[in-house]
Amino acid sequence: MSNQVSGITTLLFSSLVYYASYYYKKKDNYSIAILLLMLSGFALRLFASADLFLHPWDEVFHALASKHMIQHPLIPTLYENPILPYDYKNWTGNYIWVHKQPLPLWIMALSMSLFGVNEIALRLPSVILTTIGIWLTFYIGNYFFNKKVGYLAAFFYSINGLIIEMTAGRIPTDHIDDFFLVFVELTIFFSIVFSQKKNFVYNICAGFSLGAAILCKWMPALIVLPVWLLVLVESKKFTIQSIIIHLVILLVITGCVFLPWQIYIYHTFPIEANWEAGYNMKHITQVLDEQGGPVYYYLNKIRINYGELIYIPLIWFVWIALKDFGNLKYLSLLIWVLIPTIFFSLIKTKMQGYILFVCPAIFIISAAFWYTLWDYRNVIQTNEKIEVWKKWFVNLLLLALIVLPVRYGIERVKPFQKDRSPQWVIDLKNMEQRNMEKGILFNYEKSIDAMFYTNLIVYPYTADKKTIENLQQKGYTIIINDDGKAPADILSMGKVVKLHLSLPAH
């Protein structure tokens, strides 16, 4: 009941703050209006991130790798002490873990070093970054259209259920794609400021942001390069020669940020680094981890992530962008959305988070369409020649374009979720309090979770009797999760600690 009370309280608080934000927006006080949007968005993200358990695929792996990076940020590990043989090709159970780029893991490790190794500290960087993303969306939307469009786009960003669920770690790719989204957006922000102020410092900042984006999710970050180019050309403040010079500077700074880590892991962990590089390329030609789908996979997903009517603004924008092809701002937004969507639609492995970084452009396009429709509504409202049902239809469409994304946002926040502190996590945390030195837990299927919550080495299976005897001789305490499936000869061994640990219901 307490979780439901906090959920209802969060919704009421956010609703009041959203109303206050709209009030200041109506008074053209956009500074306060956006700050209030950020406050509401922060509240929704913080509430969703307060699940007191780790989510499977992929948060649990990011959490454990980040925990280990607190002690050794340059040695990324999953199994900190792999006492049993492991396969370096198995990213869910190996030792050196270069399956992901390091920046999100470093920042989550820093957060946990400051606030403790716990779920909220793990998610706090995503909460803060995507809250900052609300303001970035407003700024970018204002550049491409105007403040009204920027404000509505920022509202869509703040309430978006996909971003909120990723911030909470509830769905695959989670924090990695949140970080990537914000650093891509930050690069575009600095590109716009650079084009307007022509201060090379902002181009350097864009280079750092682009390098950081690559250190989150690798080469898809390069989508910002054509956007950067079009933004500079559109400003009409740069000669072709100066654009080339600044592009070289941008790329050099970017390389200085992301290349050292790549060189380091290929030199220090060559087997793992080469395997992961090849594995990443397999996403293009093979369906990995059963994450496939038809070529229209993302076109189908966007109706869930942005509202069923999202196709209307997108079709409208493609039409106006092609109609006014010389408008470089329109072309920039079109490239931001279309190129990643087409590319990821053609590759074999598909996950909805892969194109999360195009969502600011989608929000801006949706907001621009909404205000275009609003202006049309104002024109026809007083025109007696227009049939009443057409006026009602336009009003209904305007309402639905707001309500549907809000509905999905509320659904994904899960304000009425009952159990946010499950017994299986409580059991693991209680085990940590027992302070077992050199402990190894066998036969526990949530092995990665257990290693996050405890300092035990945990395996989802049970080793053979001879291996366990050898481990005991080396001073390890052997713990068996007695779930009725553990081998009887192992359970009967001397000095074996038997526990019955609960697991989440499937």
N, C-alpha and C positions, 0 to 999 in steps of 0.2 A: 504493500500500500504506500510506503514512504517513497518508493521510486515513482509511482504514479502521481503522487502529490508534487514531487519535484518536477516531473514532466509537465504537469498542468501549470505549475508556477512559472516554469521557463517559457511556455507558450504565451501565457498572459503577459509576462514581462516583455517578451520580444514584440508582442502585438502592440503594446502601449508605446514602446520605443519606436517601432515602425510608424505608428501614427504621428508621434512627435516629429519624427524625421520628415514625414510628408508635410506636416504643418510648416516646418522651416523651409522646406523646398518651395512651397507655395508663396512664401515671403521672399524668395530668391536668395535665401541665406544658405547657400550650398555647402559652406564649410561645416556648419553645425549639422546640416541634414546628412551629409556623408559620414560624419563622425558617429551619428546616431545609427545609421545603417551598419557601420562597423561594430558598434556595441551590440546590436541585435544579432548580427551574424556571429559575433564572438560567443554570445550566450548560447546560441543553438549548437555551435561547434563544441563548446566546452561540455554541454550536457550530453551530447552524443558520445563524446570521448570519455565519459565517466563509466563506461562498462569496465567492471573490475575483473576482466579476464582477457586473454589474448585471442584474437580471431585467427582462424586457420586460413592459409593460402591468401595473402603471403605475410601478414603482419607478424606471425609468430617467428618466422625466420629472420625478418628484419630486426625484431626485438632482441633475439639472442645474439645476433652478430653485433648489434649496437652495444649490448651489455659488455661483450668481450672487448670491444674497441675502447672502452673506458680505460682499461689497463694497458692496452697496446694498440694505439690507433693505426699503426702502420703494418700490423699483422692481422688481417681480417680472418677470423675463424668462426666456424659453426660449432663443431665439437672441439672444445678447448683442449681436451686431453683425450685423444682417440686411442684408448687402450686396446681396442679390438680392431682388426683390419677394416679398412674402409675403401670405397671406390671414389677416386677423385672426380669421376664423371657424374656422380650422384650428388646434385646440388642440395638435396634435402637431407644428406647424412654424411657429408665429407668433413674434412679438417680445414684446409685453407679455403676461404669462401670469397671468391672474386666474382660471384654470380651477378652482383650489382655494382654499379659505380659507388664510390665511397662517401660523397658529400652528405646525402641524407643520413647515412649511418653515423658519420662523425657528429653531425648536429644533434641527432637523437642521443648519442652517447654523452655529449656535453650536457644536454638537458638532464639526463639521468644522473650524471656526476654531481650536478647542482641540487637536484630535488629528490634524489633517491631512485633506486631501481624499482619502478612501478609503472603501471599502465598509463596513468595520466601524464607523468613526466615524459614517457615515450612519445605520446601524441601531442604534447604541448607545442613543439615546433610547427607541426602541421596546422594546428589551431591558429597560431600567431601568423604564420605565413599566408594562409588563405584568408585571414581577416585583412591583412595588408592588401591582398589581391582585390578586395572590394574597392578600395580607394584607387588602385591602379586601373581597374576597369572603368571607373568614373573618368579618370584623367584621359585614358585612351579613347573612350567613347566621346568625350567632349572634343577631342582633336578631330576625330573622323566626322562628327556631326555637330553636336552642340551639348550644352550642359544638361538639358532635359533628357536627351537620349542617354548621355553618360550616367545620369542619376538612375534611370530605369534599368539600364544594363547592370549597374552596380547592385540594384535591388535583386535582379534575377540571380546574380552571382551569389549574393548573401544568403538567399533562400534555397539555392539549388541542392537537391537531395543527393545527387551523385558526389558532389564535392564534399558535402557533410559526411556522407558514409565513408568516403575515402579518408577523410580527416580522422574519423573514428576507427579506422583500420578494419571496418566491417566487410569490405569486399576486396577482391584481389587487386594487386599492384598498389593499393593504398597510399602510404606516405611517399613512396618514390615518385608516383605520378603527381601528387600534390606539390612536392618540391619542384618537379620539372615544370609544371604549369606556371608556378609563380615566377621562376627564374626566366622562363621564356617571355612571360608578360613584362617582367622587369627590364629585360633587354629591349623590348619594343618601346617601353616607356622612356628609357634613356636615349633611344634612337630618335624619338619624337622631340625630346628636350634638346638634343644636340642639333637637330634640323632647325629648331626655332632660335636657339641662342648662339649657335655656331661656336660654342666653347668646346675645345677638344677634350677637356676633362670628361665631359659627358660621353664622348665616344669611347674613351678609356673605360668608363664605368660600364658601357654597353658590352665591351669586350670581356670584362670581368664577369658580367652577368651571363653572357653566352658561354663562356668557359665553365661557369658554375652549372649551367643547364646541362652541358655535355657531361659533367661529373655527376649528374643525376640520372640521365636516361640516354646518354650517348648521342649519336648523330642526328636523330630527328630534330634536335635543337636548331640545326642549320636552316630550318624553314624561315628563321628570322632574317636571313641574309637578303632574299628578294624584298621582304618588307622594309628592311633598313634602306635598301637601295631606292625603292620607290618613294619612301618618305623623304629622303634627301633630295631626290630629283623634283618632287612635288613642291618643295620649299623654294626652289629657284634661287637659292643662296649659294650654290656650289657649282663650280666649273667641273667639267668631266675629269680634268687632271686632279683637282682637289678631292673629288669623290674617290678616285683610284687610290690616292695617297691615304685617305682616311680608311678605306677598306683594308688596305695593307696593314695599317696600324691596328684596326679592329681584329684582324685575323692573327696578328702577332700576339696581341694581348690574350686573345682566346687560347691560342696554342700554349702560351706560357702558363695558363691556368690548368688546362686539362692534360697536357702531354706528360708532365713529370710523373703523374701517377701511372700512366700507361707504360712508360719506360721502366718505372720501378717494378711493377708487378711482372712484366715480361722478363726482367733480369732476376728478380728474387723468387718468383713462383712461375717459372716458364711453362711447366707442364699444365698447371691449372689455368693459367692465362690463355695459353693457346687453345686448350679445350673449350673454354668459355667463349672465346672469339668465334670458334667454329660453331658452337652451339647457338650463339646469337644469330648467325647467318642461316641456320636451319629453320628459324622462325619464318623465313621467306618461302622456303620450298616444302616444309613439312608441317603437319599439325602436331604441335607439342603439347604435352600434358592434357590432351583431349580438349584443347581450346581451339576448335575450328568453327567454321560457319560459312554460309553462302556469301557470294560477292556483295549482296545487299545487307550484310550483317549490321553495318554501322548505320545505314539508312533506316533500318528497322529499330535499332537501339535508341536513336535520337528522340523518337516519339515518347519513349519511357523516361529518358533523362531530361528532356526539355519541354515536355507537354505534347499531346497528340497533334496540336495544330502547328507545330514548329515548321512543317513543310510549307505552309503558306508564306511566312516571312522569307524563308530561304529561296523559294521559287521567285518571289517578288524581287529579291535582291539580285539574284542572278540575271533576271530580266533587265533591271535598271542599270546594272553594271555593264552588261553587254550593249545596252542601248547607248550608254554614255561611256564608251570604252576608253576615252581619253581622260576620264576622271581617275587619277592615280590613287586617290584614297579608296575609292570603290575597289579598284584592282588589288590594292594591298589586302583589304579584308577578304576578297574573293580567294586570293592565293593562300591566305592564312587558313581558310576553311577547306578549300577544295583539294589542294595538293596532299596534305596529310590524309584526308579522308579517302581519296582515290588510292594513294599508295598502300595504306593499311587495309583497304578493301581487297586489294589484289594479292597480298601475301596470305599464306596458308593459316598461320596462327593468328587468332583474333581474340581480343579482350576489350571490353568497353573502355577501360582506362587508357588504352593506347592512344586515343585521340582526345583525351581530356584537355590537352593544351590548346585546342581550337575553341574551347567553350567561351572565352571572353569575346571572340569575334561573333559567335552565334548569339550571345546576349546582346551585343551592340546592334546586330542586324535585326533581332527581334524587337528591340526598343525603337529603332528607327522606323520599322514597319508600323508599330503600334501608334507612334505619333503621326505618321502619315495618314493612318486610318482615322485617328482622332481629328485631325484637321479636316478630313473629308466629312466626317460625322458632323462637325460644326457647320460645314457648308450646307449639307442637305437637311439639317434639323429644322431650319426655318423655311425650307423650300416646299411650298404646298403642292408642287407638281410631283414630288417624290412620294411614292406610295408608303403608307405607314409601316407595312411589314418590312420594307427595305431598311427603314430607319431602325426598327427593332432588331433586325438581323445584324446591322453594323454594331449596335450597342452590345448585343449578345456576344459578338465576336471579340470586341474590345475586352469585355469582362472575362471571357474564356481564356484569352491570351495571358491574363494575369492569374486567374484562379487555378488553372491546371498546373502550372509550375509550382504554385504555392502548395497545392494539394500533395504533389509528389514530395515536396520538401518536408511537409509535416509527417507523411508516411515514413520517410526514411530517417527522420530524427527519432522515431519510435518513442514518443513521449509516454506511452502507456505500457511500455515493456515492464514485465513484473520482476523477473530474476536477473539482476545485474551483478550479483556477487555469488556465483554458483558454488556448491559445496566442494566440487573437485578442486577448485582453485584454493579454497580455504584449507583443504587437506594438504595441498602442496606448501602453502605458506606456513602451516603448522610444522611440517617436516623441516623447513628451514630453521625454525626456532630450536629444533633438537640438536642442531650443530654437529652433524655427523662428519667426522674427519675422513677424508679419502673414501667417501661412500660411492657405491655403484648401485643404481636401481635398475633391475631387470624386469621385463614383462610389463612395461607400462606404455600403452600405445601413444600417449601424448608426451613423447620423450622430449621434444623441443621445448614445449611449454614448461615441463618440469625443470629443465636446465636453466630457464629464465628465472623461475621462482626460487630455485634452490642452487646450492653449489655442488650438487651431485652430478655424476656422469650417468646418463640415463639411456637405456636402449629399449626399443619396443618389443624385443624378443629376449629369450633366455639363452645364455651361453651354455655350452656343454659342461659336464661335471669336471673334467680335467682342467678346462680353462678357468673355472671358478676356483678350483683348488690352487692353481698358480697365482691367481689374483689375491687370494687370501694370504698366501705365503709372502706376497709383496706388501702386505699391510693394509689391503683394501677391505673395507666393510661391505659385505654383500647383502643387498636388500632385494627381496623378491616381492613383487606385487601378487598376492595370492588371490587371483580372480577366478579360480577354479580350473584354469587352463595351464597353470605352471606344472612342469614335470615333477612327479612325486619324488624321484631320487634327488632332485635338487632341493626340494623343500625339506627333506629329511637330513640334509647335511648339517654338520655342526657349525655353530657360530653364524648361521644365516639368519638374518632378521626378516621376519615375515610380516607384511603389512597388507591391509585390504584397502586400497585407495579407490575412491569413487571416480567415475568418469561421466562426462556429459551424456545426456540421453541422445541417441541418434534419431 
